[in-house]
């Protein structure tokens, strides 16, 4: 190993031309200079590779590895094979570091002889274009005044609660990773949970830097985390792999409580994240018929460790038929929608299904009312607002974009939030002329008509 390289930063990138420059800038300008930057292109078809090559010309620390599209787990594993640093850091190509992150994590690891170091982070919402401040009360309550711990010595052995199962907010000792032999699971989503949690479970010294040193981008439509429907089995595979390895290492009894709390909450989150009926039904039955007979969450004697909401929701899955479960959530959803009704214009929820990417065309009163209701209810997977006068909305509480962006992004529906029927028709015709399918367009007022489309009228 080249001792001059303190940290190897491994960046897996697939079609991230919109964000890769911000990511690379945050790494290339780190206050810790003795790093190598291993960029693994996962078969990108946009300008990602050309951007990587341009940065490589400016910074000799950058190495580029190319592979056919095999997803982030394979990319990170290939990056690890080339890494020469004493420590490993992993960064998603749409996230970025504070400029002193690596220096602070490296210093913590060196001063206290750590195998893993964790830091706090904030999020950045790609839709609203705003930073979201994260709070770490639970994590800091578990740690108390300590800045380092081992999994078994942590209060309640809560390694599954002290951090999330992703790698980009952590630093790993390379020799320790090699000793365990752990790699990222080579599938499309939920690929990092096994790697992260098993390294934490076996580590003797884990550091925690109570500073927000990374920024994680959310609601990025290109993110692989948005493909869970197609690969719904992966989350369960991750859970089963962790349980099996804990048992293999004779650690399951020590971490059982922490793991079961995590497994319960993860399955509820996972089920709620499915946007297709097919994937939702598959996950529902898998939890009932495969997961519960192995995890035995409902028969775990210390039920007080589970948060009541998650436990009751999980119990509902196990005790109900799929039809009963859907009916319960349908009634709950309708109640939530009623709670979010407001004076002004009420969004016509019957126009679109839940968990879709929706563009609101028009940032006036109707568009603002729709945005408020949809944001509060979480009804949409992503919500984007466009308006021809977008430059007039720079002080708006939400981001208003140029309508030309419609043709650069993926979406499910466009809602024309304009009351005037003639303007509706002109906007609809302009969209269709530019290649937007008519069936993807909805118009204000359409929900209150029995006809097929109010904007088809002359």
Secondary structure by P-SEA (a helix, b strand, c coil): ccccccbbbbbbbccccccaaaaaaaaaacccccbbbbbbbcccccaaaaaaaaaaaacccbbbbbbccccaaaaaaaaaaaccccbbbbbccccccccaaaaaaaaaaaaacccbbbbcbbbbbccccbbbbbbcaaaaaaaccccccccccccccccccccccccccccccaaaaaaaccccccccccccaaaaaaaaaaccbbbbcccccbbbbcccccccccccccccaaaaaaaaaaaaaaaaacccccaaaaaaaaaaaaaaaaaaacccaaaaaaaaaaaacccccccccccccccccccaaaaaaaaaaaaccaaaaaaaaaaaaaaaaaaaccccccccccccccccccccccccaaaaaaaaaaaaaccccbbbbbbccccccccccbbbbbccccccccccbbbcccccaaaaaaaaaaaaaacccccccccccccccccccccccc
